[in-house]
Structure formats: structure tokens, C-alpha cells
Amino acid sequence: MKLYPRVSDDGITWEPYEPQLVYFPHSDCLEFVLEDTTVVYDEVAPGISLLRDLKGRKVIGFKIEGSLARHVLKAPARHFDPRSPEQAPEAEWKEGIEWNR
């Protein structure tokens, strides 16, 4: 299993990859990626892209930009958990920038 560094106030810990919904304020976009792999951006509408695996067959995430991204940030984070509502724990936005399950 590959482990990735996670930086916190307590230092650096090594953890397995976990899907995250992340808002990038400088580019005003929101991205969600299910797998730790190289992605190809497939723009399906202005400001909305599907993220596909390198072969382009499997959708593994999305990217939204601009006012739509800011609108989505107002929604409860649990709406973006890929698990069923019964399995998904309550989740909250973390500092308005990153969401963790």
C-alpha cells in the first residue's frame, strides 16, 4: 500500500490515499478525485470537467470552476461522499478549503 504525507500541527504522518474535495482559491476551482493516479481533464461544459483515468475510459472525479464552485462550497460536504448516505459519516468543510471524509 502506498502511503502519502499529511501535514498537520503535530507534524507529518504517513497515511493511505483518501479521496478529497478540495477548493483552490487562487484558481477559483473545486476538484474531487477518487483515485491517486494521473488524470485527463475532459471539459463537458464551460467550467465543468470530468476527470478520467489516463486511458480515458473511467471517470474518477470532477472539476468545477468559478461561481458554480463557490455555490457548491455552500452545500453540506456529505453530499459529495461517494458512499451511500447510510455509510457516509457526517463531514464538514475544513477551513473552507479542504474537505475530508
N, C-alpha and C positions, 0 to 999 in steps of 0.2 A: 504494500500500500504506500502510495506517495504521500508525504507529509509536506505541509506548507507553513511558512512562518506567519504567526499572527502577533501583531504588536499591541500591547496594552500598557496601562500604567505600571503593571507589575513586571514588565519585561517582555521577552519574546518566548512564545510557546509554539510547539510544532503540532499541527492538527491536520486531519484529513480535509480534503476539499469539501466545501459546503456551498450549495447554490445560494447566491445573494442577489438581492435587488439593490442596485447602487445608483445614486444620483451624483452626477458630475456637474457641480455648479458652474465651472468655468466654460464648459461646452454646452451647458443647459440641456443635458440629456439624461435619460434613465435607461439602465441596461439590466437585464436579467439573463444569466447564463446557467444552464443546468449542469453542464459538464466542463471539466477542465481540459479543454482541447482548443486547437486552432479553429477559428470561426470564419465564415464567409458572410458578409452582410448583403442581404437581398432586399433592396428597397421596394416595398409593395405599395406605398402611397407616400406623398410628401411628408417627411418627418417620421415615418414608421418603417422599420426594417425588421425582417425576420433574420435571426442568426442561425445559420445552418452549419453542419459539420463540414469538413474540408471537401468531402465528395459531393456536398450539396443536396443530399437525399433526406437528411434527418433535421428537423427543426429542433434546436436546443436552446433557444432563447429569443429575446426581442430587444429592440432599441427604439425608444420614442424621444422626440425632441421638442423643445420649445414649450408653448403654453400647455400642450397636452401632457407633457411630462410633469409640469408644475401642478396640473389638475389631478393627476394620478397620485402625486405625493400626499394629497389630502385624504385619499382613501385608506381604510384600515389595511395594515400590512398583511393581515391574514388572507386577504383576497388574492394574494399572489403566491401563496404556498402551493406547490404542485401536488401536494397530498390532498386527500378528500377532507372536507370540513370537519369530519369526526376525528380524523387523525391529526390535523394541524393544531399545534398549540397556539395559545394567544401570543401574538407577537406585536411589537411596537417599533416605530421608526426610531433609529438610534441617532440622536443629534441631528435629525432631519437630513442626514446624508447617506447613511448605510442602514440596511435592514438585515437582520439575521434571524433565522428561524430559531 
